[in-house]
Amino acid sequence: MMIRTILAAAALTLAPLAAQAAPLYVHAGKLVDTLQGKVLTDQLITIDGERVVAVAPWKTAPTDGRVIDWSRRMVLPGLIDMHTHLVDQEQTENVAEPLLTTAAYQAYIGAAHARVTLEAGFTSVRDVGTWRAFGDVALRDAINAGLVPGPRMSVAGAYITVPGGGGEITGVAGDVRLPDEMRAGVVEDAADAHRKAANILAHHADFLKLIATGAVLTVGTEPGQQELTEDEMRAAVEEAARRGTYATAHAHGAEGMKSAMRAGVRSIEHGSLMDDEAIAMMKARGVFLVADIYDGDWIDAYGKAHGWPAETLRKNYETTEAQREGFRKAVKAGVKIAYGTDAGVYPHGLNARQIKYMVRYGMTPMQAIQSATTVAAELMKKADVGAVAPGRYADLIAVDGDALADVSVLEHVGAVMKGGVVVRE
């Protein structure tokens, strides 16, 4: 009884101290207002705990809290990558690479990738699948618990795919039995899609990832070939909706894209072989496009130098320029485009390399930045990231230079803050 009394008294004593914690201030020389699509000069950002509480013109230095001086820098909201694979090894020439590590070691790989991603200025990511089911769920939860540094994560849990499809490990000997945890989302029909989708969401995935077509990097599959049926995808979408979330579809081929959209997905990943009808459907239905238009150059150069399978290099050649032309058309048509890189195909931490490609293929610098901030936040249905504004998380980056004049400066972020804590300066 006495111990409880002492603890209660201590709690009452400490509570006012916590409530009276000093605010934190950031003096921004330039601030990119991603909500209004404009740049503000000489701004004072007021932070209370993890959140921004005010943004106003700078007058005089506050005296009731620490002031971080970024007055000679451009400040932006933390960037968001909508297509990462943090938990798996980075892509190699070995199709059996995912089988060469234990689940325990894989967790350390994921933690390392999370740290470099955060330090590169990406304070939020949507992680769209891992070979071992729910490794991404564990990493998200470890980050949220403060056990390891990393970005805010929205995770898929596992791939929903057909047997031997783009979401399977293929190319191994026929008598090799893959672990069950690597086949958690393999479905046989629409009823099975309902069951597997429910199981993935019951394991605390945030959304579903459907493999609608073959893949560039999965041997034995073709990007233009549809794999999941429309009924199978609709079953998963319905299960997601029943649980208050959504599904996205890996879809390179135009017919797979259109089938996925008819089934009700919220976004299309890749869209490499999109046609005019698919673009019109995305625009009409408000479906987001997440197109990894940097990847092709990395795969071609690095893959050739490191002996990646000839099939992979051929498929990459057939999709790279087609994807970029489709991207240009989608921008012109007004499709909502969210920033996503497929980081893990190339090294994590290089996520910002794609931004200049998006400008090269039709976006203004502000549109490209918004794709990695406000548009990405909209796709994830999150109103607490993507902008420096009252009520949002104090996730900020600072760069030396003008990101609107040269978006490549975002490849070399000078400082990173997540939730009011400076993680790189």
C-alpha positions as CSV (number, residue, x, y, z in Angstrom):
1,M,0.0,0.0,0.0
2,M,2.8,2.4,0.9
3,I,4.6,1.7,-2.4
4,R,1.5,2.4,-4.3
5,T,1.1,5.7,-2.4
6,I,4.7,6.7,-3.1
7,L,4.3,5.9,-6.9
8,A,1.1,7.9,-7.1
9,A,2.7,10.9,-5.4
10,A,5.7,10.7,-7.8
11,A,3.3,10.6,-10.8
12,L,1.5,13.6,-9.6
13,T,4.8,15.4,-9.0
14,L,6.1,14.6,-12.5
15,A,2.9,15.2,-14.4
16,P,3.2,19.1,-14.2
17,L,6.8,18.9,-15.3
18,A,5.9,17.0,-18.4
19,A,3.0,19.4,-19.1
20,Q,5.4,22.3,-18.8
21,A,8.1,20.9,-21.2
22,A,9.6,23.7,-23.2
23,P,8.5,24.1,-26.8
24,L,11.0,23.5,-29.6
25,Y,11.4,26.0,-32.4
26,V,12.9,25.8,-35.9
27,H,14.0,29.0,-37.8
28,A,13.5,28.1,-41.5
29,G,15.1,30.4,-44.0
30,K,12.8,28.9,-46.7
31,L,9.9,26.6,-46.0
32,V,8.1,24.5,-48.7
33,D,4.4,24.7,-48.0
34,T,3.3,21.5,-49.7
35,L,-0.4,22.1,-49.0
36,Q,-0.4,25.4,-50.8
37,G,2.3,24.6,-53.3
38,K,4.5,27.6,-52.5
39,V,7.6,28.6,-50.7
40,L,7.5,30.8,-47.6
41,T,10.5,32.7,-46.4
42,D,11.9,33.3,-42.9
43,Q,9.5,31.2,-40.9
44,L,9.2,30.1,-37.3
45,I,8.0,26.6,-36.8
46,T,6.8,25.9,-33.2
47,I,6.8,22.2,-32.0
48,D,5.2,20.8,-28.9
49,G,6.3,17.2,-28.3
50,E,5.9,15.3,-31.5
51,R,3.7,17.8,-33.3
52,V,3.9,21.1,-35.1
53,V,1.6,23.6,-33.3
54,A,2.2,26.8,-35.3
55,V,3.9,28.1,-38.4
56,A,4.4,31.9,-38.6
57,P,6.7,34.6,-40.0
58,W,9.9,34.9,-38.0
59,K,10.0,38.1,-35.8
60,T,12.4,37.7,-32.8
61,A,14.0,34.6,-31.3
62,P,11.8,32.9,-28.7
63,T,13.3,32.7,-25.2
64,D,11.2,29.9,-23.7
65,G,12.7,27.0,-25.6
66,R,15.5,25.8,-27.9
67,V,15.7,27.3,-31.4
68,I,17.2,25.2,-34.2
69,D,18.8,27.5,-36.7
70,W,18.0,26.4,-40.2
71,S,17.8,30.0,-41.4
72,R,20.3,29.4,-44.2
73,R,18.5,26.2,-45.3
74,M,15.3,25.2,-47.2
75,V,13.0,23.2,-44.9
76,L,10.5,20.6,-46.2
77,P,8.3,18.0,-44.6
78,G,9.9,14.6,-44.2
79,L,9.7,12.7,-47.5
80,I,7.5,9.6,-48.0
81,D,8.4,6.6,-50.2
82,M,5.3,4.6,-51.1
83,H,7.1,1.5,-52.4
84,T,9.9,0.1,-50.3
85,H,11.1,-3.4,-49.2
86,L,13.0,-2.7,-46.0
87,V,13.0,-6.1,-44.5
88,D,14.5,-8.2,-47.3
89,Q,18.1,-8.3,-48.7
90,E,18.8,-5.9,-51.5
91,Q,18.4,-7.4,-55.0
92,T,21.2,-9.7,-56.2
93,E,21.8,-12.1,-59.0
94,N,20.9,-15.1,-56.8
95,V,17.2,-15.9,-57.1
96,A,17.5,-18.0,-53.9
97,E,18.9,-15.1,-51.8
98,P,15.9,-14.9,-49.6
99,L,16.5,-18.4,-48.4
100,L,20.1,-17.8,-47.3
101,T,19.4,-16.0,-44.0
102,T,17.5,-16.8,-40.8
103,A,14.5,-14.8,-39.7
104,A,16.5,-13.5,-36.8
105,Y,19.3,-12.2,-39.0
106,Q,16.7,-10.8,-41.4
107,A,15.4,-8.6,-38.6
108,Y,18.8,-6.9,-38.3
109,I,18.9,-6.4,-42.1
110,G,15.6,-4.6,-41.8
111,A,16.7,-2.5,-38.9
112,A,19.8,-1.3,-40.9
113,H,17.7,-0.5,-43.9
114,A,15.2,1.5,-41.8
115,R,18.0,3.6,-40.3
116,V,19.6,4.6,-43.6
117,T,16.2,5.4,-45.0
118,L,15.4,7.7,-42.2
119,E,18.8,9.4,-42.4
120,A,18.2,10.0,-46.1
121,G,15.2,12.2,-45.2
122,F,12.4,9.7,-45.7
123,T,10.5,9.9,-42.4
124,S,7.6,7.7,-43.6
125,V,7.4,4.7,-45.9
126,R,4.8,2.3,-47.2
127,D,6.5,-1.0,-47.2
128,V,4.8,-3.1,-49.9
129,G,5.9,-6.7,-49.1
130,T,8.4,-9.1,-47.7
131,W,9.3,-12.7,-48.5
132,R,8.9,-13.8,-44.9
133,A,5.4,-12.9,-43.8
134,F,5.0,-10.2,-41.1
135,G,8.7,-9.3,-40.8
136,D,7.6,-5.8,-41.8
137,V,5.0,-5.8,-39.1
138,A,7.6,-6.6,-36.5
139,L,10.0,-3.9,-37.8
140,R,7.2,-1.3,-37.8
141,D,6.3,-2.1,-34.2
142,A,10.0,-2.1,-33.1
143,I,10.4,1.4,-34.6
144,N,7.1,2.6,-33.0
145,A,8.4,1.2,-29.6
146,G,11.6,3.1,-29.9
147,L,13.7,0.0,-30.1
148,V,15.4,0.8,-33.4
149,P,15.5,4.1,-35.4
150,G,13.5,4.2,-38.6
151,P,10.7,5.9,-40.6
152,R,7.0,5.6,-39.8
153,M,5.9,2.4,-41.6
154,S,2.7,1.3,-43.2
155,V,3.1,-2.4,-44.0
156,A,1.6,-5.1,-46.3
157,G,2.5,-8.2,-44.2
158,A,2.8,-10.5,-47.2
159,Y,2.1,-10.7,-51.0
160,I,-1.2,-12.0,-52.2
161,T,-0.2,-13.9,-55.3
162,V,-1.0,-17.0,-57.4
163,P,1.2,-20.2,-57.0
164,G,4.5,-19.6,-58.9
165,G,3.5,-16.0,-59.5
166,G,5.2,-12.6,-59.2
167,G,5.0,-12.7,-55.4
168,E,6.6,-16.1,-55.0
169,I,10.3,-17.1,-54.8
170,T,10.9,-18.9,-58.1
171,G,13.8,-20.3,-60.0
172,V,14.8,-22.8,-57.2
173,A,14.9,-26.6,-57.8
174,G,11.5,-28.2,-58.1
175,D,11.9,-30.4,-55.0
176,V,12.8,-27.4,-52.7
177,R,9.9,-26.8,-50.3
178,L,9.6,-23.1,-49.4
179,P,8.8,-22.3,-45.8
180,D,5.1,-21.7,-45.0
181,E,5.9,-18.2,-43.8
182,M,7.1,-17.4,-47.4
183,R,3.7,-18.5,-48.9
184,A,1.3,-16.9,-46.5
185,G,-0.4,-15.0,-49.3
186,V,-0.5,-17.7,-52.0
187,V,-4.1,-18.1,-53.1
188,E,-5.9,-20.8,-55.2
189,D,-9.2,-19.0,-55.8
190,A,-11.5,-16.2,-54.7
191,A,-12.5,-17.9,-51.5
192,D,-8.9,-18.6,-50.6
193,A,-8.1,-14.9,-51.4
194,H,-10.7,-13.9,-48.8
195,R,-9.2,-16.2,-46.2
196,K,-5.6,-15.2,-46.9
197,A,-6.4,-11.5,-46.9
198,A,-8.3,-11.9,-43.6
199,N,-5.3,-13.7,-42.1
200,I,-2.8,-11.1,-43.2
201,L,-4.9,-8.3,-41.8
202,A,-5.5,-10.2,-38.6
203,H,-1.7,-10.2,-38.2
204,H,-1.8,-6.4,-38.1
205,A,-0.8,-5.5,-41.7
206,D,-2.0,-2.0,-42.5
207,F,-3.1,-2.7,-46.1
208,L,-3.0,-5.5,-48.7
209,K,-0.6,-5.9,-51.6
210,L,-2.0,-7.9,-54.6
211,I,0.3,-9.2,-57.3
212,A,-1.9,-8.7,-60.4
213,T,0.7,-9.5,-63.0
214,G,4.1,-11.1,-63.5
215,A,7.2,-9.3,-62.4
216,V,10.5,-8.0,-63.9
217,L,12.5,-9.5,-61.0
218,T,10.6,-12.8,-60.5
219,V,12.0,-15.4,-63.0
220,G,9.5,-17.4,-64.9
221,T,6.9,-14.7,-64.8
222,E,6.1,-12.0,-67.4
223,P,5.2,-8.4,-66.5
224,G,2.5,-8.1,-69.2
225,Q,0.7,-11.3,-68.1
226,Q,-2.2,-11.1,-65.7
227,E,-2.0,-13.6,-62.8
228,L,-4.6,-12.9,-60.1
229,T,-8.1,-13.0,-61.5
230,E,-10.5,-10.1,-61.1
231,D,-12.6,-12.1,-58.7
232,E,-9.6,-13.0,-56.6
233,M,-8.6,-9.4,-56.4
234,R,-12.1,-8.3,-55.6
235,A,-12.3,-10.7,-52.8
236,A,-9.2,-9.3,-51.2
237,V,-10.4,-5.7,-51.8
238,E,-13.7,-6.5,-50.1
239,E,-11.9,-8.1,-47.1
240,A,-9.7,-4.9,-46.8
241,A,-12.7,-2.7,-47.0
242,R,-14.5,-4.7,-44.3
243,R,-11.6,-4.0,-42.0
244,G,-11.4,-0.3,-42.8
245,T,-8.4,-0.4,-45.1
246,Y,-7.5,-0.8,-48.8
247,A,-5.5,-2.9,-51.3
248,T,-2.8,-1.9,-53.8
249,A,-1.9,-3.9,-56.9
250,H,1.5,-4.7,-58.4
251,A,0.5,-4.4,-62.1
252,H,2.9,-3.9,-65.0
253,G,0.5,-5.0,-67.8
254,A,-2.4,-2.8,-69.0
255,E,-5.0,-5.6,-68.7
256,G,-3.9,-6.5,-65.2
257,M,-4.0,-2.8,-64.2
258,K,-7.6,-2.5,-65.5
259,S,-8.7,-5.7,-63.9
260,A,-7.3,-4.5,-60.6
261,M,-9.0,-1.2,-60.9
262,R,-12.4,-2.8,-61.6
263,A,-11.8,-4.9,-58.5
264,G,-11.4,-1.7,-56.5
265,V,-7.8,-1.2,-55.6
266,R,-6.7,2.2,-54.4
267,S,-3.3,2.3,-56.2
268,I,-1.3,0.7,-59.0
269,E,2.3,-0.1,-58.5
270,H,4.7,0.1,-61.5
271,G,2.2,0.5,-64.4
272,S,5.0,-0.2,-66.8
273,L,2.9,-1.2,-69.8
274,M,-0.1,1.0,-69.2
275,D,-2.2,2.0,-72.2
276,D,-4.4,5.1,-72.8
277,E,-7.4,3.3,-71.4
278,A,-5.7,2.4,-68.2
279,I,-4.5,6.0,-67.8
280,A,-8.1,7.2,-68.3
281,M,-9.4,4.7,-65.8
282,M,-6.9,5.8,-63.2
283,K,-8.0,9.4,-63.7
284,A,-11.7,8.7,-63.7
285,R,-11.6,6.5,-60.7
286,G,-9.1,8.5,-58.6
287,V,-6.7,5.6,-58.5
288,F,-3.2,6.5,-57.6
289,L,-0.1,5.6,-59.7
290,V,3.1,4.6,-57.9
291,A,5.7,4.3,-60.7
292,D,9.3,3.4,-60.0
293,I,10.8,5.2,-63.0
294,Y,14.4,5.3,-61.7
295,D,14.8,1.6,-61.2
296,G,15.3,0.7,-64.9
297,D,18.7,2.5,-65.1
298,W,20.0,0.9,-62.0
299,I,18.9,-2.6,-63.1
300,D,20.5,-2.2,-66.5
301,A,23.8,-0.9,-65.3
302,Y,24.3,-2.8,-62.0
303,G,22.5,-5.9,-63.2
304,K,24.8,-6.3,-66.3
305,A,27.9,-5.7,-64.2
306,H,26.9,-8.2,-61.6
307,G,25.5,-11.1,-63.7
308,W,21.8,-10.7,-63.0
309,P,19.7,-13.3,-65.0
310,A,19.4,-12.5,-68.7
311,E,15.6,-12.9,-68.4
312,T,15.5,-10.1,-65.8
313,L,17.6,-7.8,-68.0
314,R,15.4,-8.5,-71.0
315,K,12.2,-7.7,-69.1
316,N,13.8,-4.6,-67.6
317,Y,14.6,-3.4,-71.2
318,E,11.1,-4.1,-72.4
319,T,9.5,-2.1,-69.6
320,T,11.8,0.8,-68.7
321,E,11.1,3.3,-71.5
322,A,7.5,2.2,-71.9
323,Q,6.9,2.9,-68.2
324,R,8.5,6.4,-68.5
325,E,6.4,7.3,-71.5
326,G,3.3,6.1,-69.7
327,F,4.3,8.1,-66.7
328,R,4.6,11.2,-68.9
329,K,1.1,10.6,-70.2
330,A,-0.3,10.0,-66.8
331,V,1.1,13.3,-65.5
332,K,-0.4,15.2,-68.5
333,A,-3.8,13.5,-67.9
334,G,-3.8,14.6,-64.2
335,V,-3.5,11.2,-62.6
336,K,-2.7,11.3,-58.9
337,I,0.9,10.1,-58.7
338,A,2.5,9.2,-55.4
339,Y,6.2,8.8,-55.0
340,G,7.5,5.2,-54.8
341,T,10.9,3.8,-55.7
342,D,11.0,0.1,-55.1
343,A,14.0,0.7,-52.8
344,G,15.7,-2.6,-52.2
345,V,16.1,-3.3,-55.9
346,Y,18.8,-0.6,-55.4
347,P,20.4,0.3,-52.1
348,H,18.2,1.8,-49.4
349,G,19.1,5.4,-48.6
350,L,19.2,6.4,-52.3
351,N,15.4,6.9,-52.3
352,A,15.6,10.5,-53.5
353,R,17.3,9.7,-56.7
354,Q,14.0,9.3,-58.5
355,I,12.8,12.8,-57.9
356,K,14.8,14.3,-60.7
357,Y,13.4,11.6,-63.0
358,M,9.9,12.6,-62.2
359,V,10.7,16.2,-63.2
360,R,12.5,14.9,-66.4
361,Y,9.3,13.0,-67.3
362,G,6.8,15.8,-66.9
363,M,6.3,17.0,-63.4
364,T,7.2,20.4,-62.1
365,P,9.6,20.4,-59.1
366,M,6.7,21.3,-56.8
367,Q,4.6,18.4,-58.1
368,A,7.4,16.0,-57.6
369,I,7.9,17.1,-54.0
370,Q,4.2,16.9,-53.4
371,S,4.1,13.4,-54.8
372,A,6.5,12.5,-52.0
373,T,4.6,14.4,-49.3
374,T,0.9,15.5,-49.6
375,V,-0.1,13.0,-52.3
376,A,1.6,10.1,-50.6
377,A,-0.1,11.0,-47.4
378,E,-3.4,11.1,-49.1
379,L,-2.9,7.7,-50.6
380,M,-2.1,6.2,-47.1
381,K,-5.1,8.1,-45.7
382,K,-2.9,9.8,-43.2
383,A,-3.6,13.4,-42.2
384,D,-0.7,13.7,-39.8
385,V,2.3,13.6,-42.3
386,G,3.2,15.1,-45.6
387,A,3.2,18.8,-44.6
388,V,4.7,21.2,-42.1
389,A,1.4,22.4,-40.5
390,P,-0.3,22.6,-37.1
391,G,-1.4,19.1,-35.9
392,R,1.0,17.2,-38.1
393,Y,4.0,15.3,-36.9
394,A,7.1,17.4,-36.7
395,D,8.8,15.4,-39.4
396,L,11.2,17.8,-41.2
397,I,14.2,17.8,-43.4
398,A,16.6,20.7,-44.3
399,V,18.7,21.0,-47.4
400,D,21.5,23.4,-48.4
401,G,20.2,24.9,-51.7
402,D,16.9,25.4,-53.4
403,A,15.0,22.2,-54.0
404,L,12.6,24.0,-56.4
405,A,15.5,25.2,-58.6
406,D,17.3,21.8,-58.4
407,V,15.5,18.8,-57.0
408,S,18.7,16.8,-56.9
409,V,19.7,18.6,-53.6
410,L,17.1,16.3,-52.0
411,E,19.6,13.5,-52.6
412,H,21.9,15.1,-50.0
413,V,19.7,16.0,-47.0
414,G,21.5,18.1,-44.5
415,A,19.3,17.5,-41.4
416,V,16.4,15.2,-40.5
417,M,13.9,15.5,-37.7
418,K,11.2,12.9,-36.8
419,G,8.6,13.7,-34.3
420,G,10.4,16.7,-32.9
421,V,13.7,14.8,-32.5
422,V,16.7,15.6,-34.6
423,V,18.1,12.3,-35.9
424,R,20.7,13.9,-38.3
425,E,22.1,17.3,-38.2
